[in-house]
Amino acid sequence: MTAPRRMTLKDLALELGVSTATISNAFNRPDQLSPLLRDRILKEAKRLGYSGPDAKARSLRTGRSSIVAVILAESLTYSLNDAVASEFLSGVAEVLDAHGHTMLLLPGRGHASQPPGSANIADGFIVYGLMPNNKLLNELPSQRPLVSVDFDIDGCPTVHIDDRDASYAMAMHALKERPARPAIINLRLTKEHCNGRVTKAHTMLPDSSTISRARLAGFHAALSEHGFDTDTIPLWNIEENVFDVCSPVITEIIDLPDEQRPDLLLCMSDRIALTALTLAEQRGIHVPEALRITGFDGIAEGQYRAPRLTTVRQDSAGKGRVAAKMILGRIPKTQQLLKTELLLGDTCP
């Protein structure tokens, strides 16, 4: 007994009285059809048992898979839980969904020896954040488009914010009320593993390796303009932007004697700032009266709690949308510098 023949795209087109291109667009380019027509086609396809064009056959026929790979500098777990990274991925997904493309997520950490084989099927690559090493990037198919986000790859279009300018503006606001003991909490700034106080024994990562250097430069420029010797401003380093990693470092800072504890914390992320705010509240340290705190990112959590966080808002979802549009050829592949915004909340009014 022979198995029933699988319904094809051509069969469905004949059944519905439309062209094969219309059927293909319903599955792959929904923006080309009215919502009503697409909905009708998908409902009939489901009723008749047609699951959509064969992706492997289409790839072999056209040389395109309608898959865009997003290569993440961090692990998948971290990236999906981090508010900034998840906003970025949401922006990428929004554009890919609208144009019938699929997103493939590939972690940069944990796969440093070679790129995952599945990367070879992607039509293009969005690289988000600096990779732990260049081996993965060097082994990606060179003929396919690549866009980098938050760092530079020679000869490739990039999507950035001006981290130095944004941090400078944040610090200039914070320094309007002159602090006695300002301090800076960085995010992954040293070559050596350092989850704590940065000393002269530590080596700073080069400017090209981390956006933290640009943010530190902005803080230092504002401090210098206000007469502070930046060599005397204490620095702490955070290895990973999560509460459990931030907490022991900030506990060390918050628990200093009153006369040594900073009265202004310039933090390189909202997660760092919110951890500092939580630990200060637990100890009865009044914010902003005894301790002023600033963040960076503008995540929703910092704006929906009291006291509301003073921070720099970057449009992480917008970064994702711009990067995805570049990869799909919807906008020119150029260097894009997105704007930021100061959000003046209660932690540093």
Secondary structure, 3 states (H helix, E strand, C coil): CCCCCCCCHHHHHHHHCCCHHHHHHHHHCHHHCCHHHHHHHHHHHHHHCCCCCCHHHHHHHHCCCCEEEEEECCCHHHHHHCHHHHHHHHHHHHHHHHCCCEEEEEECCCCCCCCCHHHHHCCEEEEECCCCCCHHHHCCCCCCCEEEECCCCCCCCEEEECHHHHHHHHHHHHCCCCCCCEEEEEECCECCCCCEECCCCCCECCHHHCHHHHHHHHHHHHHHHCCCCHHHCCEEEECCCCHHHHHHHHHHHHCCCCCCCCCEEEECCHHHHHHHHHHHHHCCCCCCCCCEEECCECCHHHHCCCCCCEEEEECHHHHHHHHHHHHCCCCCCCCEEECEEEECCCCCC
